Amino acid sequence: MEIKEFKTFEEQVAKLIEHGCEDITSKEYAITILKRINYYRLTAYFLPFRDEKSQKYDSNKISLEKVYSIYQFDSKLRLLLMEYLEDIELYFRTQIAYHHSEQYGALAYKNRENFNKFHKHDEFMDNLKKELSYRRKDPVYKHHQFKYDGEFPLWVLVEFFSFGMTSKFYADSPSTVQSLIAKDLNIKTAQVRTYLEVAVVLRNYCAHYGRLYYRSFTKVPRQLPSFMTENIKIKNRLMAQLYAIKQLYIDSDKWNNYFIPRLKDLFTKYQSSIHLHHLGFTSDWEAVLKK
């Protein structure tokens, strides 16, 4: 197997130029950027401007400054989304803990009979043990070990859940629990399940500094507006992901009056560098994403 050879920063600059990024202020400026951002990571932001046949960048459409600006935009976009994804994650932790405990009891999660037929209880309990083992030094963990013989009521336990575990717990809960939660959101239980899966993947991209710009998401929300499903360049892009996030977000005032204006301001700030269609956004995106 052939492995690419190591290249110095100077050689990396030369490679950018060779591939078509000829508009560079100076070699020193380029090296400064490449010292901050791994070459492999940075070149992913050239993808919208790369010719599929030649694999070269369109020198008429790009400059290193423009690509770096897109990179900075993407970074700020992830930070913005994380704030609202956090709200969703904490909301669902609260909801599943409350409604499952109300219906079945504080320790009912230990019994497979308190889940639906899709639940894999042994796998769930193994994952739970792993999460708890990571938290052995946590004061909450120590408190419940000492005072309650290591028993954790669900409303405590959910604080150790990953977002993925929270999503799975909802999907595996009995229909009564799912319906109670979905009712407050005014959407169907099936929509909550699929939208949560989308939210988990998007959150992971954001948390691990994954690129959002010009990304084709493999986890596509179901039950989208027809204009999205009919256009793969929309349904696989970020706008469709945010449509799903909107449905899960309980605070319509914060979403409409804070998130959307902040997103719009971010678009405006970087309007000379970014292209909204690279994110799957249409001209009426504000109306589509408004709750």
Rosetta blueprint (number, residue, H / E / L):
1 M L
2 E L
3 I L
4 K L
5 E L
6 F L
7 K L
8 T L
9 F H
10 E H
11 E H
12 Q H
13 V H
14 A H
15 K H
16 L H
17 I H
18 E H
19 H L
20 G L
21 C L
22 E L
23 D L
24 I L
25 T L
26 S L
27 K H
28 E H
29 Y H
30 A H
31 I H
32 T H
33 I H
34 L H
35 K H
36 R H
37 I L
38 N L
39 Y H
40 Y H
41 R H
42 L H
43 T H
44 A H
45 Y H
46 F H
47 L H
48 P H
49 F H
50 R E
51 D L
52 E L
53 K L
54 S L
55 Q L
56 K L
57 Y E
58 D L
59 S L
60 N L
61 K L
62 I L
63 S L
64 L H
65 E H
66 K H
67 V H
68 Y H
69 S H
70 I H
71 Y H
72 Q H
73 F H
74 D H
75 S H
76 K H
77 L H
78 R H
79 L H
80 L H
81 L H
82 M H
83 E H
84 Y H
85 L H
86 E H
87 D H
88 I H
89 E H
90 L H
91 Y H
92 F H
93 R H
94 T H
95 Q H
96 I H
97 A H
98 Y H
99 H H
100 H H
101 S H
102 E H
103 Q H
104 Y H
105 G L
106 A L
107 L L
108 A H
109 Y H
110 K H
111 N L
112 R H
113 E H
114 N H
115 F L
116 N L
117 K L
118 F L
119 H L
120 K L
121 H H
122 D H
123 E H
124 F H
125 M H
126 D H
127 N H
128 L H
129 K H
130 K H
131 E H
132 L H
133 S H
134 Y H
135 R L
136 R L
137 K L
138 D L
139 P H
140 V H
141 Y H
142 K H
143 H H
144 H H
145 Q H
146 F H
147 K H
148 Y L
149 D L
150 G L
151 E L
152 F L
153 P L
154 L H
155 W H
156 V H
157 L H
158 V H
159 E H
160 F H
161 F L
162 S L
163 F H
164 G H
165 M H
166 T H
167 S H
168 K H
169 F H
170 Y H
171 A H
172 D H
173 S L
174 P L
175 S H
176 T H
177 V H
178 Q H
179 S H
180 L H
181 I H
182 A H
183 K H
184 D H
185 L H
186 N L
187 I L
188 K L
189 T H
190 A H
191 Q H
192 V H
193 R H
194 T H
195 Y H
196 L H
197 E H
198 V H
199 A H
200 V H
201 V H
202 L H
203 R H
204 N H
205 Y H
206 C H
207 A H
208 H L
209 Y L
210 G L
211 R L
212 L L
213 Y L
214 Y L
215 R L
216 S L
217 F L
218 T L
219 K L
220 V L
221 P L
222 R L
223 Q L
224 L L
225 P L
226 S H
227 F H
228 M H
229 T H
230 E L
231 N L
232 I H
233 K H
234 I H
235 K H
236 N L
237 R L
238 L H
239 M H
240 A H
241 Q H
242 L H
243 Y H
244 A H
245 I H
246 K H
247 Q H
248 L H
249 Y L
250 I L
251 D L
252 S H
253 D H
254 K H
255 W H
256 N H
257 N H
258 Y H
259 F H
260 I H
261 P H
262 R H
263 L H
264 K H
265 D H
266 L H
267 F H
268 T H
269 K H
270 Y L
271 Q L
272 S L
273 S L
274 I L
275 H L
276 L H
277 H H
278 H H
279 L H
280 G L
281 F L
282 T L
283 S L
284 D L
285 W H
286 E H
287 A H
288 V H
289 L H
290 K L
291 K L
